[in-house]
Amino acid sequence: MKREKLKKFREEKHLTQENMAKILEITVAHYKSIEYGYRNPSFDLLKKMKIIFPTMNLDKIFLT
């Protein structure tokens, strides 16, 4: 299941998948697999997302 809310958040920040991967210090393939819903982010990656993007609502993106 594709995570449209994650994609929308990324696009609102005017970032590509490649930019997001670089910012989060993960591979592009890893980021894409999270955005496409093939993988779930680790707890450490969720913490990093919240630190880098404090306005990101992780519950809305990953729990709904």
N, C-alpha and C positions, 0 to 999 in steps of 0.2 A: 504494500500500500504506500503510494507516494506521499510524502509529507509536504503537502501544498503550503501549509502555514510556515514551514521552515524556508521553503523556496520564496514565498512572499516576503518574509522578513529579510532574506538575503537581497532580494531585488529592490526592496525599499531603501536599503543601504547602498544601492548601486554597486553591488559586488558580484563578481562571477563566482562560479564554483571553485575555480582555481584560486581566486583571491581569498575566499573563505578558508580553504585548506591551508594556504600559506599563513594566514592570520592565526589559525588554530594550531599550527605546527603539526599537521597531519598530511598524509598523501591525498592527492586529488581523488584517487580511487576510493579511499576510506571515506572521504567526505561525501562523494556521490552515493556510496552504498548507504550512508545514513539518510541523505535527502530522499533517495528512492525507496527507503523503508526496508532495505535488505538487512541492515544491521542497526542495532541500537547503540547510542553513544555510551561510553563508559561513564562512571560517576565522576572520574577525574576530568573527562572532557566536558561534561555538563558544568562542572565547577568553573572550568576555564571559560566556557561560553558566557556564563553569568558574570564573570569578572571583566571580560573584554567588552561584552554587550550588556551593561546593567539593566537596560530597559527590556531585554528579551524575557518574555513570559514563557518559561520552560514548560509549565503545566499545560498551557494552551497548545504549545507546539507538539509536545510528546505524549500527553495523556488524553487528548481528545481526538 
